[in-house]
């Protein structure tokens, strides 16, 4: 599961203003990401969405709400491309 760190990096890149496509283009440079099982990535993405949504529900800070949105956008992108 060495692809977890690139996944989380993709979220941080999105937090900095990039699209999911731009974030994934960065993390595709990491071999563990390129070699990852698409099914595992999508499952992890779903878990990260649930986590950020729960965090955002408890504290509606804009950053936390935005991270839930980024996680959902990343998962949608992965569903289409991987």
C-alpha angles and dihedrals in degrees: 000000000000087000092073092084093051089048091054090045089055089056091051091049088053090048087058090057107273125130121244089256092053092047093050091048087060097047093045085077088072113087094215090057094049091048096044124119107255090215091056091048092052092048091049090047090055090052092049090051091053091048095051092043090053091048091049093048090057094045119021093202107152093238092055093047089048092052090054088053093048091051090052092048091049092050091049090051091050091050090056100040108031 
